Amino acid sequence: MGKLTKGQIVEGAFWLILAAFFFAYSFEFNNNIEIYKYGATLWPRVILLLIALAAIGQLLDQRKNGDASSTSKIAAIHEDSAQDTQYNSLGWYINTFILLCLPFAYMIVPDIIIEKTGTPEEGAAKVNIICGAVLFLAYIVISWRNHVGAILTLPLFFAAMMQDMGFYALAPVFIIGVMILMGERRPTRMAMVMPLIYGILIAFFVSLLYVGLPTGYISPFYDFGTWMVNTFQ
C-alpha cells in the first residue's frame, strides 16, 4: 500500500473543498423551472458529485497503488513537476497560491479599472477581454513548472470567464487545455477528441436536459453562444 504525498493530499482536498463550496452556493439559485421539472440545481450538483467522487477515488487509488496507478506518461509529468516545484517547499505553495488568485483577479480587476477610469459601457467588454488575455498569459508563464497548480487553476479560470465569454466559446479551449495538462501533445489526436467531447456536452446539456448554459455577453462570444443555442435547442 502506497503513502500519499503532500501534493496528492493538497490536490484531493482542493477538489473536495471546491465541490463543497459550490454545492453550498447552489442553494442560492435552487429555483423551480417550468420547462424542467428537476429544477436549476440538478445538473450542477451532479457535476459536483462526480468531482467529489473522482477526487476520493483518486486519493484511494493513489494510497493503494502509489505511482503505479498512473500511466507512464502522466506519472512522468507529475515526477518532473515535483522535481521542478518541490511540493514541500514554501516556494511551491506561494506559486500555487498566486496561480489560484489569477481567476479571482479576473473577477475583480476589470471592474476596478472600469470604475477608476470611467470607461463607458461600450468599452467595458474590451477591458474584460484585455484583462482576461493578460491574466491567462500570466497563468501560462507562472504555471510553466507547476503542473499541479496549472491543473487546479484551469477550471477556476473557465468558471470565472464563463459569465462574460460563455460556455460555448470557452469549452473547446478548456478541453484542449485539459488534454495538454494530461500529457497529450499530438495535434491530430486533440483535433479528433475535442470535437467529440464538445459534441457530447452540447448534446447532453442543451438538447437532452434543455439547460440554458451561459452564452456570455461579450461579442463575438455572445453571438456564437446564441447561434449554438438556436441551432441545438
C-alpha positions in Angstrom: 0.0 0.0 0.0 1.4 3.4 -1.0 1.6 6.5 1.0 0.0 9.8 -0.1 2.4 12.7 -0.7 1.6 16.2 0.4 1.0 17.2 -3.1 -1.6 14.5 -3.6 -3.3 15.4 -0.4 -3.4 19.1 -1.3 -4.8 18.3 -4.7 -7.5 16.0 -3.4 -8.5 18.3 -0.6 -8.7 21.2 -3.0 -11.3 19.5 -5.2 -13.4 18.3 -2.3 -13.4 21.8 -0.7 -14.3 23.3 -4.1 -17.1 20.9 -4.6 -18.5 21.5 -1.1 -18.3 25.3 -1.6 -20.2 25.3 -4.9 -22.7 22.8 -3.5 -23.5 25.2 -0.7 -23.7 28.1 -3.2 -26.2 26.1 -5.3 -28.9 26.8 -2.7 -28.7 30.5 -3.8 -30.3 29.6 -7.2 -32.3 26.5 -6.2 -35.4 27.6 -8.1 -38.1 25.6 -10.0 -38.0 25.8 -13.7 -41.3 25.5 -15.6 -39.8 23.6 -18.6 -37.6 21.4 -16.5 -39.1 19.5 -13.6 -35.8 18.8 -11.8 -35.0 22.5 -11.1 -32.0 24.7 -11.7 -29.6 22.9 -9.4 -29.8 19.2 -10.6 -27.1 19.2 -13.3 -24.6 21.5 -11.3 -25.0 19.2 -8.3 -24.5 16.1 -10.4 -21.2 17.5 -11.7 -20.1 18.5 -8.2 -20.9 15.0 -7.0 -18.8 13.5 -9.8 -15.9 15.8 -9.0 -16.1 14.7 -5.3 -16.3 11.0 -6.2 -13.4 11.4 -8.7 -11.3 13.1 -6.0 -12.0 10.5 -3.4 -11.4 7.7 -5.9 -8.1 9.2 -7.0 -6.9 9.5 -3.4 -7.9 5.9 -2.6 -6.2 4.6 -5.7 -3.0 6.6 -5.1 -2.9 5.4 -1.5 -3.4 1.8 -2.6 -1.2 1.6 -5.7 1.1 4.7 -5.4 2.6 5.9 -8.6 1.7 2.5 -10.3 -1.9 3.7 -10.6 -0.9 6.4 -13.2 0.0 5.8 -16.8 3.7 6.2 -17.5 3.2 9.4 -19.4 1.2 11.1 -16.6 3.4 9.7 -13.9 6.4 11.1 -15.7 4.8 14.6 -15.9 4.0 14.6 -12.2 7.5 13.4 -11.4 9.1 16.2 -13.5 6.7 18.7 -11.9 7.6 17.5 -8.4 11.3 17.9 -9.1 10.9 21.4 -10.6 8.5 22.8 -8.0 9.3 20.7 -4.9 5.8 20.1 -3.3 7.2 20.5 0.2 8.8 23.9 -0.4 7.4 27.2 0.5 8.0 28.5 -3.0 5.7 25.8 -4.5 2.9 26.9 -2.1 3.4 30.5 -2.9 3.5 29.8 -6.7 0.3 27.7 -6.4 -1.4 30.4 -4.3 -0.6 33.1 -6.9 -2.0 30.8 -9.7 -5.2 30.3 -7.8 -5.6 34.0 -7.3 -5.5 34.8 -11.0 -9.1 33.7 -11.8 -10.4 35.7 -8.9 -8.3 38.7 -10.1 -10.2 38.4 -13.4 -13.5 38.7 -11.5 -12.3 41.9 -9.6 -9.7 43.8 -11.6 -11.7 44.7 -14.7 -14.5 46.2 -12.6 -11.9 48.3 -10.7 -10.3 49.5 -13.9 -13.7 50.4 -15.4 -14.7 52.3 -12.3 -11.4 54.2 -11.8 -11.1 55.2 -15.5 -14.8 55.9 -16.1 -14.8 53.5 -19.0 -18.2 53.8 -20.9 -20.4 50.7 -21.1 -19.4 50.0 -24.7 -15.7 49.9 -23.8 -16.2 47.6 -20.7 -16.1 44.5 -22.9 -12.6 45.4 -24.3 -11.4 45.9 -20.7 -12.6 42.4 -19.8 -11.0 40.8 -22.9 -7.6 42.6 -22.3 -7.6 41.7 -18.6 -8.5 38.1 -19.4 -5.8 37.8 -22.0 -3.1 39.3 -19.7 -4.1 37.1 -16.7 -4.3 34.0 -18.8 -0.8 34.7 -20.2 0.4 35.1 -16.7 -1.2 31.8 -15.8 0.8 30.1 -18.6 4.1 31.7 -17.5 3.6 31.1 -13.8 2.4 27.5 -14.2 5.1 26.5 -16.6 6.9 24.4 -13.9 3.9 23.9 -11.6 1.8 21.1 -13.2 -0.4 20.6 -10.2 -1.1 24.3 -9.8 -2.0 24.5 -13.5 -4.5 21.7 -13.2 -6.1 23.3 -10.1 -6.3 26.7 -11.7 -7.6 26.0 -15.2 -11.2 25.1 -14.2 -11.4 28.2 -12.0 -10.4 30.3 -15.0 -13.0 28.5 -17.0 -15.7 29.3 -14.4 -14.5 32.9 -13.9 -14.7 33.8 -17.6 -17.8 31.8 -18.4 -20.2 34.6 -17.4 -18.6 37.1 -19.8 -17.5 34.9 -22.7 -19.9 32.0 -22.4 -19.7 28.2 -22.1 -19.9 27.6 -25.8 -16.9 29.6 -26.8 -14.7 28.6 -23.8 -15.4 24.9 -23.6 -13.2 23.9 -26.6 -10.3 25.9 -25.2 -10.8 24.3 -21.8 -11.0 20.8 -23.2 -7.7 21.3 -25.2 -6.1 22.7 -22.1 -7.0 19.7 -20.0 -5.7 17.3 -22.7 -2.4 19.2 -22.8 -2.1 19.2 -19.0 -2.8 15.4 -19.0 0.2 14.9 -21.3 -1.4 14.9 -24.8 0.8 16.6 -27.4 -0.5 15.2 -30.7 -2.4 17.9 -32.6 -4.3 15.3 -34.7 -5.5 13.4 -31.6 -6.6 16.6 -30.0 -8.4 17.7 -33.1 -10.4 14.5 -33.1 -11.1 14.2 -29.3 -12.0 17.8 -28.6 -15.0 18.0 -31.0 -16.2 14.6 -29.8 -16.2 15.7 -26.1 -17.7 19.1 -27.0 -20.4 17.5 -29.0 -21.3 15.1 -26.2 -21.5 18.1 -23.7 -23.7 20.1 -26.1 -26.0 17.1 -26.8 -26.3 16.2 -23.1 -26.9 19.7 -21.6 -28.5 21.6 -24.5 -30.5 19.0 -26.4 -31.3 16.4 -23.7 -31.5 18.4 -20.4 -32.5 21.6 -22.1 -30.2 23.6 -19.8 -29.5 27.2 -20.6 -25.8 27.3 -20.4 -24.2 30.8 -20.3 -23.8 32.4 -23.7 -21.7 35.3 -22.3 -22.4 39.0 -23.2 -19.2 40.0 -24.9 -19.3 39.9 -28.7 -18.3 37.8 -30.7 -18.6 35.1 -27.9 -22.2 36.0 -27.2 -23.1 35.8 -30.9 -21.5 32.3 -31.1 -23.3 31.1 -28.0 -26.6 32.4 -29.2 -26.2 30.7 -32.5 -25.3 27.4 -30.7 -28.5 27.6 -28.6 -30.7 28.4 -31.5 -29.2 25.5 -33.5 -29.2 22.7 -31.0 -32.0 23.6 -28.5 
